[in-house]
Each structure stands twice: as C-alpha cells, then as structure tokens.
Amino acid sequence: MNDVSSRAATDRRANIALAWGGLLAMASAVGIGRFIYTPILPPMVQALGLSKSAAGLIASANYAGYFCGALLAAQLRLGGSRRAWLLGALAVGAITTLLMGAVEAMPWFLALRFAGGVASAVVLINASALVLERLSLSPERKFVALHFAGVGAGITISAIAVAALIHAGHDWHWLWYAGGLLALVAAAFVVLLVPNASTPHAPTSAASLSPVTGPLRRMAVAYGLFGFGYIITATFLVSIIRATPSIQALEPIIWVIVGLAAAPSVILWGAIARRLGTATGYALAALTQAVSVLASVLWQTTPGIVLSAVLLGGTFMGLTALGLMRARELAQGPPHRAMALLTGCFGFGQIVGPIFAGWLYDHLGDLKAASVVAALGLVLAAGLAFVRPPRPASR
C-alpha cells in the first residue's frame, strides 16, 4: 500500500511539473515570441519610420508562419517525439525573437517573424498534446488550465520588461533582445520539467479523417472571423494609445493588463461553456470581444481603453479553447481534420487582419474603419457558432 501511495505521489508531482512546463512553453513561444511585437511596435515604428502597412505586413508574416506551422504540426507525418519537436521549436522561437533586434531590413523582419510564427504553432500544438494526453485522465486534470495560463503570463512578463527598458531609455533593439532572452530562460526550464518519455506523433490516414459537415463549416468560418476580428486590436492597441495624447500614460501598463486578464480566462470561459454549452459560450465570448474592439477606437478615454484591454485579454484564449472544443463536438469520427480545418481558417484570418488594417490606416488615417469591420466580423462569428442545424420534421 505504501508503494502504491508513493507511486501516486510521484505521478502527481510529475503531472504538476508537466503542467508548469506547459505554462512556460506557452509563455516562451506564444506569450513572448508571438505577442511581444505589440508593445515593441510603437518605438520600432518611430525609430524606423515604418508605415502602418509595413507594420501590419510584419505582423502578418508571423501569422502566416503560424498558419504553416499549425498545418505542419497537425497534418504531416513527423518523425521523433513530441518533446523533441517542442524543444526544437522553443529554441527557434527564442532565437528568432532575439535576432529581431539585430536587423533593420524588411526582408529580415519578415523572414524572422515567419520562422517565429512556425515555431509558436509547433510549440502550441505539441505542448498542448503532451499536457492534455497525460493530464486529461489523471486526478490532476485541473492543472490543464495552468498550461493555458502561460500565454497570459508571457504577455505580462514581456510587457513589464519592455516598459522597464523603455523607461530606462533603451531603444527597440534591446526590447527584442530582452524578449529573446526571456524566451530562452523559459525554454530552459521546459527542458527540466517536461519528461523524456513522450508520446510520438501518430500518423493520420486519410480514411480516418472525419467528414466536413455543414455545422463544422460554419464553425470554421466563425473561427476564421475570430482570427480576423481580434488580431487587429491585438496588434495595434499600444500604437493606438501612443497616437492619442489623452491616454498616452497608459502605454507602459496596457499590455500588462491584457496579459493579466488572459491568464485566468480559459478557466472562466470553460465554466461558462460547461453551464451554457460550448456554442453559447463561444458566441458570448465573441460578442464580448467585439465590445473590446469597438472600445479601442470609439471610447478612447482611460476607462474605455482599460475596458478594451481587459475584454481583449479575457476573451482571446477562451475563444481559442472553446473553438477547438466545439470542433471536437462537431467532428464525426476522429477530430484531427476538424481541428486542422479550424486552425487553418483561424490562421488565414490572422494573416488578413493586420494587412487589411494597415492598408486602411494609410488611406484613412486611423484604425476606426478596420476595427468596426473587425467587430462586425466577431458578431457574425457569434451568430455562425450559435446557429444549430434544423431538427428533422416529425412524422
């Protein structure tokens, strides 16, 4: 009996360590590697004289990389363990983030952000698979939420570091260096916390893929609209604040607020989904995020911008999780194809959003029109997610 208790205690410690490893992996590759561009963007644009179109193009290069990385991690037959792919992608993500501070030419920006985007998707999928496969059937399954809190933790830590360095007088080069070093430190701890024994990739045959039904197509479009709708605000929120004199004092803290709101958001929206259903939870989160997007451009006061930041952080990871949960519910058979379809649509929406917003800004002089379109897209996403197929007529 003592041996059984000892083994259970050992397994519990290993599971908790894995959850913390997942948190640090998500913080490194997604919270820092993917989203640190937002607080660095204003000083970078000012120093280099970048147009909003150029800034949007750099952002979209990262999201294009995410799109390709998601397809790579989800669909192809990859050799080696998930842990090996996870650690390799963490290294690539940290190094490409660090190298952004060492270049000034647009082709290098695009190449590095694309490579970082590939890495962030590979980390997201492999870290989530490792954590979910081990914890979903264990008594420690509640620690899955700790894994997803890594994105908010990474956003918060990197935002604090960027604000401190700007306050100390450092230029944009050092902001990227700091982000890369933070990502490397987090990745080093992942090596220690994620065990060597990992489940290898399981190749998926075409015969095992589930068919794409009407409800699943609607959900895929809704997920793509979410990618388009949130990413404009997520990319340009700090730039909006810097361009508005009455709220410029919020610049050092606004991205910290986004990160703090993101950390517990998956727990919140998971509870709402369990109570009201996944489709209803997704629809409510999308409508909440639409309010955030509109507040960022139509209510440019301290309360309005803080509300926008809280609602943005409080919804984007929840929507990510709920969308994939809904895909699993709608899949007829193994869910791999359904999840890959949603991931692809989400990635496409993220690619289009910053390019569209940057182009409109350069022609109209602000982000109001682009943000209104984004909010309308989120409202449409809510409707598509909530629509249920008609019941068959009774005889």
KANORBEL-V468264 format. One record per helix or strand of 3 or more residues. SS is the DSSP state (~ for helix, > for strand). FROM is the first residue (numbers start at 1). LEN is the number of residues. If there is no record, write none. Layout:
SS & FROM & LEN
SS & FROM & LEN
//
This chain:
~ & 2 & 31
~ & 36 & 13
~ & 52 & 24
~ & 82 & 21
~ & 106 & 30
~ & 141 & 8
~ & 150 & 18
~ & 172 & 22
~ & 206 & 3
~ & 214 & 29
~ & 245 & 19
~ & 265 & 12
~ & 278 & 21
~ & 302 & 29
~ & 336 & 29
~ & 368 & 19
//
